[in-house]
Amino acid sequence: ARHQRTLAIAIKRAREIGLLPYVAK
C-alpha cells in the first residue's frame, strides 16, 4: 500500500512537470 502511495505521488509530480503527458490524459 505504501509503495502504491509513493507511485501516485511520483505520477502526480510527473504530470505537473509534464514528463508523463499520457498519464495526465
mmCIF file of the N, C-alpha and C atoms, coordinates in Angstrom:
data_MODEL
# 
_entry.id   MODEL 
# 
loop_
_atom_site.group_PDB 
_atom_site.id 
_atom_site.type_symbol 
_atom_site.label_atom_id 
_atom_site.label_alt_id 
_atom_site.label_comp_id 
_atom_site.label_asym_id 
_atom_site.label_entity_id 
_atom_site.label_seq_id 
_atom_site.pdbx_PDB_ins_code 
_atom_site.Cartn_x 
_atom_site.Cartn_y 
_atom_site.Cartn_z 
_atom_site.occupancy 
_atom_site.B_iso_or_equiv 
_atom_site.pdbx_formal_charge 
_atom_site.auth_seq_id 
_atom_site.auth_comp_id 
_atom_site.auth_asym_id 
_atom_site.auth_atom_id 
_atom_site.pdbx_PDB_model_num 
ATOM 1  N N  . ALA A 1 1  ? 0.853  -1.203 0.000   1.00 0.00 ? 1  ALA A N  1 
ATOM 2  C CA . ALA A 1 1  ? 0.000  0.000  0.000   1.00 0.00 ? 1  ALA A CA 1 
ATOM 3  C C  . ALA A 1 1  ? 0.886  1.250  0.000   1.00 0.00 ? 1  ALA A C  1 
ATOM 4  N N  . ARG A 1 2  ? 1.963  1.179  0.786   1.00 0.00 ? 2  ARG A N  1 
ATOM 5  C CA . ARG A 1 2  ? 2.860  2.324  0.868   1.00 0.00 ? 2  ARG A CA 1 
ATOM 6  C C  . ARG A 1 2  ? 3.518  2.578  -0.488  1.00 0.00 ? 2  ARG A C  1 
ATOM 7  N N  . HIS A 1 3  ? 3.894  1.491  -1.157  1.00 0.00 ? 3  HIS A N  1 
ATOM 8  C CA . HIS A 1 3  ? 4.535  1.635  -2.467  1.00 0.00 ? 3  HIS A CA 1 
ATOM 9  C C  . HIS A 1 3  ? 3.578  2.292  -3.451  1.00 0.00 ? 3  HIS A C  1 
ATOM 10 N N  . GLN A 1 4  ? 2.320  1.905  -3.345  1.00 0.00 ? 4  GLN A N  1 
ATOM 11 C CA . GLN A 1 4  ? 1.306  2.455  -4.258  1.00 0.00 ? 4  GLN A CA 1 
ATOM 12 C C  . GLN A 1 4  ? 1.161  3.960  -4.031  1.00 0.00 ? 4  GLN A C  1 
ATOM 13 N N  . ARG A 1 5  ? 1.251  4.360  -2.792  1.00 0.00 ? 5  ARG A N  1 
ATOM 14 C CA . ARG A 1 5  ? 1.120  5.780  -2.458  1.00 0.00 ? 5  ARG A CA 1 
ATOM 15 C C  . ARG A 1 5  ? 2.296  6.565  -3.039  1.00 0.00 ? 5  ARG A C  1 
ATOM 16 N N  . THR A 1 6  ? 3.490  5.989  -2.912  1.00 0.00 ? 6  THR A N  1 
ATOM 17 C CA . THR A 1 6  ? 4.684  6.639  -3.455  1.00 0.00 ? 6  THR A CA 1 
ATOM 18 C C  . THR A 1 6  ? 4.571  6.774  -4.960  1.00 0.00 ? 6  THR A C  1 
ATOM 19 N N  . LEU A 1 7  ? 4.046  5.734  -5.587  1.00 0.00 ? 7  LEU A N  1 
ATOM 20 C CA . LEU A 1 7  ? 3.895  5.743  -7.042  1.00 0.00 ? 7  LEU A CA 1 
ATOM 21 C C  . LEU A 1 7  ? 2.938  6.850  -7.457  1.00 0.00 ? 7  LEU A C  1 
ATOM 22 N N  . ALA A 1 8  ? 1.854  6.993  -6.716  1.00 0.00 ? 8  ALA A N  1 
ATOM 23 C CA . ALA A 1 8  ? 0.858  8.019  -7.040  1.00 0.00 ? 8  ALA A CA 1 
ATOM 24 C C  . ALA A 1 8  ? 1.480  9.412  -6.942  1.00 0.00 ? 8  ALA A C  1 
ATOM 25 N N  . ILE A 1 9  ? 2.307  9.613  -5.925  1.00 0.00 ? 9  ILE A N  1 
ATOM 26 C CA . ILE A 1 9  ? 2.970  10.912 -5.750  1.00 0.00 ? 9  ILE A CA 1 
ATOM 27 C C  . ILE A 1 9  ? 3.922  11.170 -6.906  1.00 0.00 ? 9  ILE A C  1 
ATOM 28 N N  . ALA A 1 10 ? 4.658  10.153 -7.300  1.00 0.00 ? 10 ALA A N  1 
ATOM 29 C CA . ALA A 1 10 ? 5.613  10.290 -8.404  1.00 0.00 ? 10 ALA A CA 1 
ATOM 30 C C  . ALA A 1 10 ? 4.885  10.642 -9.692  1.00 0.00 ? 10 ALA A C  1 
ATOM 31 N N  . ILE A 1 11 ? 3.760  9.984  -9.918  1.00 0.00 ? 11 ILE A N  1 
ATOM 32 C CA . ILE A 1 11 ? 2.971  10.236 -11.134 1.00 0.00 ? 11 ILE A CA 1 
ATOM 33 C C  . ILE A 1 11 ? 2.415  11.653 -11.103 1.00 0.00 ? 11 ILE A C  1 
ATOM 34 N N  . LYS A 1 12 ? 1.931  12.057 -9.953  1.00 0.00 ? 12 LYS A N  1 
ATOM 35 C CA . LYS A 1 12 ? 1.375  13.413 -9.822  1.00 0.00 ? 12 LYS A CA 1 
ATOM 36 C C  . LYS A 1 12 ? 2.441  14.454 -10.157 1.00 0.00 ? 12 LYS A C  1 
ATOM 37 N N  . ARG A 1 13 ? 3.651  14.239 -9.635  1.00 0.00 ? 13 ARG A N  1 
ATOM 38 C CA . ARG A 1 13 ? 4.743  15.166 -9.904  1.00 0.00 ? 13 ARG A CA 1 
ATOM 39 C C  . ARG A 1 13 ? 5.068  15.164 -11.391 1.00 0.00 ? 13 ARG A C  1 
ATOM 40 N N  . ALA A 1 14 ? 5.113  13.980 -11.960 1.00 0.00 ? 14 ALA A N  1 
ATOM 41 C CA . ALA A 1 14 ? 5.438  13.851 -13.384 1.00 0.00 ? 14 ALA A CA 1 
ATOM 42 C C  . ALA A 1 14 ? 4.397  14.581 -14.223 1.00 0.00 ? 14 ALA A C  1 
ATOM 43 N N  . ARG A 1 15 ? 3.143  14.487 -13.790 1.00 0.00 ? 15 ARG A N  1 
ATOM 44 C CA . ARG A 1 15 ? 2.057  15.143 -14.534 1.00 0.00 ? 15 ARG A CA 1 
ATOM 45 C C  . ARG A 1 15 ? 2.213  16.658 -14.453 1.00 0.00 ? 15 ARG A C  1 
ATOM 46 N N  . GLU A 1 16 ? 2.583  17.148 -13.280 1.00 0.00 ? 16 GLU A N  1 
ATOM 47 C CA . GLU A 1 16 ? 2.735  18.595 -13.088 1.00 0.00 ? 16 GLU A CA 1 
ATOM 48 C C  . GLU A 1 16 ? 3.847  19.156 -13.962 1.00 0.00 ? 16 GLU A C  1 
ATOM 49 N N  . ILE A 1 17 ? 4.961  18.450 -14.039 1.00 0.00 ? 17 ILE A N  1 
ATOM 50 C CA . ILE A 1 17 ? 6.095  18.936 -14.841 1.00 0.00 ? 17 ILE A CA 1 
ATOM 51 C C  . ILE A 1 17 ? 5.903  18.581 -16.311 1.00 0.00 ? 17 ILE A C  1 
ATOM 52 N N  . GLY A 1 18 ? 4.944  17.701 -16.594 1.00 0.00 ? 18 GLY A N  1 
ATOM 53 C CA . GLY A 1 18 ? 4.662  17.372 -17.989 1.00 0.00 ? 18 GLY A CA 1 
ATOM 54 C C  . GLY A 1 18 ? 5.581  16.297 -18.528 1.00 0.00 ? 18 GLY A C  1 
ATOM 55 N N  . LEU A 1 19 ? 6.132  15.475 -17.633 1.00 0.00 ? 19 LEU A N  1 
ATOM 56 C CA . LEU A 1 19 ? 7.013  14.403 -18.091 1.00 0.00 ? 19 LEU A CA 1 
ATOM 57 C C  . LEU A 1 19 ? 6.205  13.225 -18.618 1.00 0.00 ? 19 LEU A C  1 
ATOM 58 N N  . LEU A 1 20 ? 4.983  13.085 -18.041 1.00 0.00 ? 20 LEU A N  1 
ATOM 59 C CA . LEU A 1 20 ? 4.150  11.975 -18.468 1.00 0.00 ? 20 LEU A CA 1 
ATOM 60 C C  . LEU A 1 20 ? 2.799  12.477 -18.947 1.00 0.00 ? 20 LEU A C  1 
ATOM 61 N N  . PRO A 1 21 ? 2.753  13.053 -20.131 1.00 0.00 ? 21 PRO A N  1 
ATOM 62 C CA . PRO A 1 21 ? 1.510  13.592 -20.681 1.00 0.00 ? 21 PRO A CA 1 
ATOM 63 C C  . PRO A 1 21 ? 0.446  12.513 -20.862 1.00 0.00 ? 21 PRO A C  1 
ATOM 64 N N  . TYR A 1 22 ? 0.900  11.290 -21.129 1.00 0.00 ? 22 TYR A N  1 
ATOM 65 C CA . TYR A 1 22 ? -0.051 10.202 -21.339 1.00 0.00 ? 22 TYR A CA 1 
ATOM 66 C C  . TYR A 1 22 ? -0.716 9.809  -20.019 1.00 0.00 ? 22 TYR A C  1 
ATOM 67 N N  . VAL A 1 23 ? -0.039 10.079 -18.932 1.00 0.00 ? 23 VAL A N  1 
ATOM 68 C CA . VAL A 1 23 ? -0.619 9.778  -17.619 1.00 0.00 ? 23 VAL A CA 1 
ATOM 69 C C  . VAL A 1 23 ? -1.672 10.821 -17.277 1.00 0.00 ? 23 VAL A C  1 
ATOM 70 N N  . ALA A 1 24 ? -1.371 12.074 -17.604 1.00 0.00 ? 24 ALA A N  1 
ATOM 71 C CA . ALA A 1 24 ? -2.302 13.164 -17.317 1.00 0.00 ? 24 ALA A CA 1 
ATOM 72 C C  . ALA A 1 24 ? -3.563 12.986 -18.155 1.00 0.00 ? 24 ALA A C  1 
ATOM 73 N N  . LYS A 1 25 ? -3.390 12.319 -19.291 1.00 0.00 ? 25 LYS A N  1 
ATOM 74 C CA . LYS A 1 25 ? -4.508 12.085 -20.183 1.00 0.00 ? 25 LYS A CA 1 
ATOM 75 C C  . LYS A 1 25 ? -5.493 11.154 -19.493 1.00 0.00 ? 25 LYS A C  1 
# 
